[in-house]
Amino acid sequence: MSKHNNKEIYFDNNATTKPLPEVREEVCKLLGEDFGNPSSIHSTGERARKYLGNARQHLADLLGCEPGNIIFTSSGTEANNLVLYSCTIGSGGSGGKSRIVTSNVEHSSINKMCSFLKIHGVEIEYINVDPSGFLNMKDLEKALEKKTDLVSIQWVNNETGIIQDIDSIAGICKEKGVPFHTDSAQAVGKLEFKIAGIDIDYLALAAHKFHAPQGVGAIYTKDKMTIHPVLFGGFQEEGFRPGTENLPGIVGMGKAAEIRKENIKQTVRHMCDVRSRFESMILERIPASRVNGSTEKRICNTTNIMFGGIDGRRLTMMLDEEGIRCSQSSACTNFDTAPSFVLKAMGLSDEEAYASIRFSFSEENTAEEIEEAVEIIVKNYEQLKN
């Protein structure tokens, strides 16, 4: 395969996934003969409301919660922002009386929102992670000795795939009487859980991470009355997120959630097999490579590999020219020329962080793609080394 070949091997599924054929079909229905505004009182509006309700139920089934606890948003970023705003400035208290505890490896939608809130007087405390990427529970307990309005910890890291001990974090927060929020964009559809059995007060997700359309997200909340809107208008989403719903996108998310609920065990197994095969072949063929972070408690589809002795930025570009899509960090930070702040927080040097590449797989990736991609990666790595 060369840069003149149109074939694409897509290993950047943490950035976004391709909507499944069944999802595309559902979306097309809502863009065609089954269009409608769920807020209209006539029959077309009633049909649209049924589609909206069915999608909400399918997502609730995947999450293991009641549909009434879900608020649709435009993205995972909006969902995260809305929760952090609601628990601080939006709750009516002065900024100086609000405090958030989070980690130093969160997604940019948390980091930048925290920076905004800090400007407005909210106290932000960042907890460090260890070289494996995990939060220290004792550090969290110590941070919560001060009055805190929200703990926000990402369930699965988008760059390394590290899975935080959400049960323990949620338990500590409950014991301390502090609301707990988790950015679960990389967890939903890849981890089996029932949110009703975990002490999570707020969960944010993005549809396009599990083969649904882009531009759709959602919040799970135990208590909707703690959400304070930043948009004002109609009564869509009970007024918590007004504005005409993106019905085609939401229905696509509902269909993707329904499919993933039915197939999650085999899908997770397939992604894990693909990831493991790829990783073992790379580590064997390139002895100077290593996996960043824990290889035990991480999500099924993600590996972050440091290619010793080369510039990972150059290797990523060379691979792209040959049709292999991968990345060095989150899609939201790809245009930042600085080394990955996540890898730096785990103790990597600038050189090591720059030499690292994230590969993230989906249910659609095959063993044949793995074989072909490894040959191309090894070839280009050796060119760079020489």
N, C-alpha and C positions, 0 to 999 in steps of 0.2 A: 504494500500500500504506500502511496506517495501523496504529496500535496496536490497532485493532479487528479487523484482518485476521489470520487465524491462520497465514498463510504465513510461513515462516522462511527466511532466506538465511544459511547458516552459513559464516562465514569465520573460525572459531577452531579450525582443525584441529590446531594445535600443542598445544592444550589437551587435546583428545581427538577421535577420529574415530568416525563411526558404523559399527558392525560391518556388513560386507557381508551380503547375503542368504544367500550360501553359507555364511558363517561362522555366522550365526544358526541355520541349519538343522543344522549339525554340533553346535552347542552344545545345541540342543533334543534331539538324539539322546541325548546323554550325560546330560541331565536326565530322560530318559524311559526307553525300553525298553533302551537300551545303558548304563545306569548300572553302576557297579561301583567297587570299591576296588582299585587296582593292587597293594596289599600283601596281598590275600587270596589264598590258595593254591588255591581252587577255580576252576571254569571261568569264572565271572563275573569273578573277579579276573584270570584270564589274558586275557580279552577286554579288560579295562581296561588291562592292561599293553601290549597290542598297540597300543591307541589312543595310549597315552603314548609308546611307542617311535616310532610313525609321526610324531607331532607333533614329537618331538625331531629326527627325520631331516629333516623339512620345514624346520624353523628352521635346522638346520645347512647345508642346501642353500642357503638364502638368504644365510647369513653366509659360506659358503665355508670350512667347517671340518668336523671330525669330530663326530658326535653325542655322543661320549663326553666332549667338552670343554664341554658345556653343563649348567648347573645351573639348574633352574627356581626362581623366587622369586615373591613376591606382588606385586612392583612393581619399577619401575626404581629407585625410592628405596631399597628394601631391597637391591637388587643393588649400588648404589653404596656404601651404608653398610657392607655386609658386606665388600666389597673393602678399603675404607679401614681398617676395624677389623682385618681379617686381617693387613694389612701393618704394623700398628703394635702396638697393645695385644695383639691376639690372637696375635701371633707369640711372645709370652712375654717379650719384652724390656721393660725398664722404660721408662716414658713418655719420660724424658729422653734416651734413646738413639734415639728414633724421630723421623723428620723426613719431612714431606710438602711437595712443591712443587706449587702449583696456580696458577690464574689468578684475577683479581678479577672475572670475569664468569661464574662457574660457576652451575649450577642450585642451588637452595636445599638439595637433598639432599646436595650436596657442601659448601656453605658451612656449614650448620648442623652437619654431622658433623665438619667441621674445628674448629668452635668447641668442640664436645664433647671432641674429642681433645686440644685445646689445654689445656683445664681439667685433663686427666689427664696433662699433661706432654709431650705431643707438640709438637715445633716445627713451625710452619706458615709457609711463605714464599709470599707472593702475588706473582705477576708481573703487571704492568700490560699492558693492550692499548693499541694506538694508536687514533687517531680513526676509523679504518676498521674497528676491531674485532679486529685481528690481534695475535697474540703475537709478540714479538720473539725470534728464535732466539738472538741473542747474550745476551739477558737470561736465557734458559733455561740456556744453557751456563755462564754465570757463577753462577747459582743452584746448579748441580750440582757446583761446585767443592768444596762441603761434602758430607760423607757424607749420602746421601738414601735413604730406604726406599721411596718411591713418588713418581712424577709422575702427577698426575691432571689431564687437560685435556679439556674437552668438545669433541667432534668438531664438532658444529653447535650454534650458540647458539640457544636456544629463543625468544629475543625478536627477534633481528635476522636469523637464518638464516645468519650468517657461518660459513663452513667453514674451520676451522683446518687448517694444513698438517700433517696427522697423519703423513704419511710422514717428513717432516723431524724432527718431534718424536720419533717412535718411533726414528728412526735415532740421534739424539743420545742418547736414553736408553740404547739398546743399547751405544753407544760408551762411555758412562760406567758401564755395568753397573748401571743403575737400572731396576727394574720400571716398566712404563708401563700406566696405566689410562685408558680413555676412556669418558665418559658418551656413549653413542651413541643416546640416545632419539630424537633428531630426525634421525639419519642413516640408521638401518636402514629399508630400503624406499624410500628416496629417493636414495641413492647406490649405484652399482654397485661392489662391491669383493669381494675374496676375502681374508678375514682371515688365512688361512694365508700370504699373500704380504706381510703387514705385520708389523713387530716389535711387536705389541700383546700384552701379557701378560694384560690383563683388559679386557673390554668389557661394559658394562651396557646393557640395553635394556628398553623398556616396550611391551607388546603393543598397547595401545590407541592408539598413535601410527600404526599402519598397518592400521586397520580390523578389529582383533581386540577381544575384550572387555577391560574394565577389570579391575584386580585381578590381573594376571599380568605377570611380568617374567622376565628370565633373565640369567645371567652366562655369558660365555665366558671360560674360563681355560686357558692353556697347560698349567698344572699344578694339578690339583685339590688336591693335598696342601698347597698354600700357602693354601687357604681354611680358616679356623678358625670353626666354627659359633658362633652366639650363641643358638641354640635347641637343646634336647636332648630326645631322645625316641626315635622309631623310626628305621628305616634308610632312610626315603624320601630320594631324591636322594643315596644312598650315605652318608647321615648328615650331609652338608654343609648340608642344609636340611631337617631332619626336620619332620614334620607331614604329614597326608594331603594329597596334591597336589590342587590345584584342577583336576580333570580336565576338566570342561567348558570352563573358561577356557583351559587349555593346548591342548586340541584345537582350540578356536577360533583360538588364535594359530598353531597349525600350519597350519590351513587358510588363514588370511590370508597366512602366509609362502609357502605353495605358490602361491597366486594371484599374489602380488606378484613372486615369482621368475619366473613365466611371462610377466608383463605389464610388467615394470619399465621397459623402454625407452619404450613408448607411454604408460605412466602418468606417467612423469617429463616427457615431452614435453608432455603435456596440461596438467599442473600449471604448467609453465613458461610455456606459452602463455596460460593463464588469468591467472597472476600478472602477466605482462608487459602484457597488454591492460588489466587493471585499473590498474596502476601508471601507464602512459602516459596513460590517460584522466584520472586524478586530477591528475597533474602538469600536464597541459595545461589543465584546467578550473580548477585552483586554483594560480595562479602562486606563491603564498606557501608552497606545500608543497615538501618535499624528502624524499628517502630517507635514513634514518639508516644509516651504515656503507657498506661497499663494495657496489657494484652488480655486481661482477664475480664474485668467488668466494663465492657464497652458495647456499643450498639452493633447489631449484626452486619451492617453494610459498610462500615467506615474503617479505613486505615490511613494513618498519617505517617509517611515514611521519609526519613532523613537520608538523602543520598550523599554519603561522605565525599568530600573533596571536589564537589562541583557546585555551580550556580543553579539552583533549582528554578530560578526565574527563566533562565535560558533553556533549561530542559523542558519546562512547561510549554514554552513557545515552539520549540522544535517538535514536540509531540503534537501540538495543535496543527502544525503544518502537515503532519502525517495522519490527521483525522482523529487523534485521541484527545478527548476533552477531559481535562482535570483542572485542578486549581491549587493555589497555595494557601487560600484562606476562605473565609466567608465571602459570598457574592457581594455582600454589603460593604466589604472592605477591600475588594480586589484591586481597586484603583488607588489605594493607599500604598505609597512606595516603601513605607516602613516595614520592617519584618513583623511577622505575626505576633501580636501582643499576647495571644494565648500561649504560644510556645515560649515566648520570653518569660511569661509568668511561671512557667513550669521549669525554668532554669536554663533553657537553651541560650547559647550565645547568638549574636546577630548572624554570624556565619552559618551556624547550624540551622537557625530558623529559615534563613534564605535558601538553604539546601533542601528544605522539606516540601513535600507535595502531598496534598490530600486526594485520595481516590475514594469515591463513594458510589456504591452499586445499587441496582434495583432488581426487581423480579424479572425484568426483561433482558438482563445481561446473561450471556451464555459462556460455557466452558471454551467454546471456539474463540470467542472474543478475548478471553483471558490469555489463551495461548498466543494469539496473534499480537496482542498488546505487549506482552512480556518481551517477545522478540524485538519489537520496535523500541521499547524502553531501554533494553540492554544495549542495543546497537547505538542509540543516541547517547546513552550514558558513556559508553566507551569512547565515542568521538569527542565528547567534552573532556574526558580524563586525559586523552592524548593531545 
